[in-house]
Amino acid sequence: MAYNNRGGYRSYDRKIHVNKKFRNRVIIILTGLVVFALIIALISCIFSCVCTGSTKTDPTINTATLGTGTSANTKAKAKSKTTDGITFREPDIKDDDTESVGTLENEVYVWNSKAFAAFNGTKDNAKAYAEYINEVKTTLGGGVNVYSSIFPTHTETGLPNRMKNTDGGLTTKSQADYIKAAYKRYDKKVKYINTYNELSAHCNDYIFFDSDYNPTALGGYCVYKSFVDTMKKSKIALSSCKEAAVQNFTGYYSGLTESELGVDMITYWDFPYSINNTITTADDETFTAESVYNKEAESGDSAYDVFLYGKNPLEVIKSESDKASGKIAIIHNKTGNSSVPYFTYNYEEIYSIDYTQYNGNLKSLCDENGITDVLFISDTDSSADSDQLASLKKLISTETDTDTDTDADADSELDSDYDTGTDTDYDAEAE
């Protein structure tokens, strides 16, 4: 043998034994680290699910993706269009049957048991609304921040493009272009809120009713989230709230078409903190409630009145949320009712003003109550309507009576001059 020293073999065996023990210890330590990492990841996942609020009682309602910027049903990445720094995300609307088309009845287009209405806003309507918002900012002065949120209707976020402005489709104009035209005319001291992208990201979720033009509570949450995200404020998690619902809501479009529409349900979320709500009605009567929701609302065509007890000129809402501070006036019509409640999480005092009912002066209200933030919430249809604009103008007018019909003929003339929805048409006017 080349090597017959038994002591040498014993030494060699000891080295092998030591090396095996060392290797085994390393394997045990590494295995322990991997198991520990997996446990941490599992705990983080569970905690994340609890915090984001993914519970739901109705299969058409999806809260799991709210706040994430993505829609649960989106199959492909949405396209974006940028104009002068304003980036809008194109809705990736789910379209199961590419052969199906809708039917038009009494100016209501019905497809897939959902009702849609044409948008006819013009570049001149966008200009008029922007000039009004700028005038509000000038009137209120430097001590009050002015914000504007114009959100698209269900037609923009729910009806596939193949049924817009085509044979057998709905003749309608681009709401993205309209909103851009308004925003680009705002004074630099006015802050616009990009609500379009949040609704676009959740276009396949239950953000609009099938039988009504108003946004659902989830749609209202998207409007609210867009604001707090812009302001870099924390937002309320729906999982921390108590869910409730009003069944069988028959919306506005139900009375305009004989086509069968989907059965709507109004879901809302009651907050885990105290609220005191002083409500002034259109009859100039006042009562108080401990909620922003009319929990006695019944099924049927008035079920939407669950939000803010319906159409009231003024509601002064005081919140005891731990995150609440400051005072805000929110100017809106009925389409904003589902958005206002969420702001109780961030503001200790909210002045909810339905401008179609309110006869007071906005500047006086702000001066007398120390209001520092004013937010205008409007859907595209309302912002482009001359009667609605006339009601808005009363907020900063010293006159008590305003003829709301004076702009009707002028608005019709503007429509006839409109060149259907292209970026170029709007951009040339906005620059």
TAQUI-V754622 format. One record per backbone hydrogen bond with DSSP energy under -0.5 kcal/mol. CO is the residue of the C=O (numbers start at 1). NH is the residue of the N-H. If there is no record, write none. Layout:
{{CO:NH} {CO:NH}}
This chain:
{{4:6} {5:9} {6:10} {7:11} {8:12} {9:13} {10:14} {11:15} {12:16} {13:17} {14:18} {15:19} {16:20} {17:21} {18:22} {19:23} {20:24} {21:25} {22:26} {23:27} {24:28} {25:29} {26:30} {27:31} {28:32} {29:33} {30:34} {31:35} {32:36} {33:37} {34:38} {35:39} {36:40} {37:41} {38:42} {39:43} {40:44} {41:45} {42:46} {43:47} {44:48} {45:49} {46:50} {47:51} {48:52} {49:53} {49:54} {58:61} {60:62} {61:63} {63:66} {65:68} {65:69} {65:70} {71:74} {79:90} {81:88} {83:86} {85:87} {86:83} {86:88} {88:81} {88:90} {91:93} {96:98} {97:100} {103:105} {103:110} {105:108} {107:109} {108:105} {108:110} {109:111} {109:116} {110:103} {111:114} {113:262} {114:111} {116:109} {118:120} {119:173} {122:126} {123:127} {124:128} {125:129} {126:130} {127:131} {128:132} {129:133} {130:134} {131:135} {132:136} {133:137} {134:138} {135:139} {136:140} {137:141} {141:144} {145:374} {146:191} {147:376} {148:193} {149:151} {149:378} {151:380} {153:156} {153:157} {154:158} {154:159} {155:159} {158:160} {160:163} {161:164} {163:165} {163:170} {166:169} {169:171} {170:165} {170:172} {174:178} {175:179} {176:180} {177:181} {178:182} {179:183} {180:184} {182:185} {183:186} {187:190} {189:146} {190:192} {191:148} {192:194} {193:150} {193:195} {194:198} {195:199} {196:200} {197:201} {198:202} {200:92} {200:203} {202:205} {205:207} {207:216} {210:115} {211:253} {211:254} {214:209} {216:220} {217:221} {218:222} {219:223} {220:224} {221:225} {222:226} {223:227} {224:228} {225:229} {226:230} {227:231} {228:233} {229:232} {236:238} {237:240} {238:241} {241:243} {242:270} {244:268} {246:266} {248:250} {248:300} {249:251} {249:264} {251:254} {252:255} {253:256} {253:257} {262:264} {264:249} {265:267} {266:246} {268:244} {270:242} {274:320} {276:278} {276:318} {277:279} {277:289} {278:316} {279:281} {279:287} {280:314} {281:284} {285:281} {287:279} {289:277} {292:308} {293:295} {294:297} {300:250} {300:303} {302:305} {303:306} {304:307} {306:294} {306:308} {307:310} {310:312} {312:354} {313:354} {314:280} {315:317} {315:352} {316:278} {316:318} {317:350} {318:276} {321:324} {326:348} {326:349} {327:372} {327:373} {328:330} {328:351} {329:331} {329:375} {330:332} {330:353} {331:377} {332:355} {333:336} {334:337} {336:339} {336:340} {337:341} {339:342} {340:343} {341:344} {342:345} {343:346} {343:347} {346:325} {348:319} {349:328} {350:317} {350:352} {351:330} {351:353} {352:315} {353:332} {353:355} {354:357} {354:358} {361:365} {362:366} {363:367} {364:368} {365:369} {366:370} {366:371} {372:145} {373:329} {374:147} {375:331} {375:377} {376:149} {376:378} {378:151} {379:383} {380:384} {382:385} {385:389} {386:390} {387:391} {388:392} {389:393} {390:394} {391:394} {392:395} {393:396} {394:397} {395:362} {395:363} {402:404} {403:406} {405:408} {407:411} {408:412} {409:413} {410:414} {411:415} {412:416} {413:417} {414:417} {415:418} {418:420} {419:422} {422:426} {423:427} {424:428} {425:429} {426:430} {427:431}}
